[in-house]
């Protein structure tokens, strides 16, 4: 496995993926690269909790991408995600997480990705008009998507 050099590495411009896991049993998101190392993510899902809207940021500099040749690479990207419940905006979940993704990108720039995500943080809400904090978990064993 080779660490990608800055000259050889070029981040995709967007990743659109869907996944299964927790707290959303089913979710989808779009990740847009703002620079080679930073990306922003917007998504939505439904599952154990009421439907959610998610927003997050990911960091993946060139040193966290490993090349296997033939357009294949591995990416490790730490990030943070905020889950908001539109029907109850005073409740949510904030997590620090990490993705491990396999990616294949063809010569024309299109490709596919499969990844897993693990995160931990705080669930927040109001009980009897008092702020309540609890531990929160994000576990997504499978995300599949397309890249460009």
C-alpha positions, 0 to 999 in steps of 0.5 A: 500500500502506498501513501499518496503523494500530494502531486498524485492525489486529487480528491473527488469533487462530490460523493453521494451515498446511502447507508444502513445503520444507527441511529438512522436505519436508512440514510443518504448524504451528499459530501462536497469537497471544499478543498483537497482536505475539507468537505461538507456533508448534508443528508437525511434519514429515518430509523429508530429516531424520527426522521432527521436532517444531518450536517457535518464536516470531514477532514481528509488530507492527502496523508489519510488516503492510500493508493492501491493502483488501478484507480483504487484507494482507501480513505480515512476521514475523521469528522463531526455530524449534527443530527437535527429532528425537524419536528422537534428542533430542540432535540438532536445528536452531535457526534465525532466520527470517522469513515473508512472508505474504499474508493474506485475512480475511473479515468473519466472521474466517475467511480464508486465507494463503500465505507463504514462509519463509527462515531460517539457523542451526545444526544440532547433534548428537553425533559420537563423544560430542563436540558438533558444530555445522554451518550449517543452513538453512530454506527453505520456498517455499510455506506455505498455511493458514487463519486465524481 
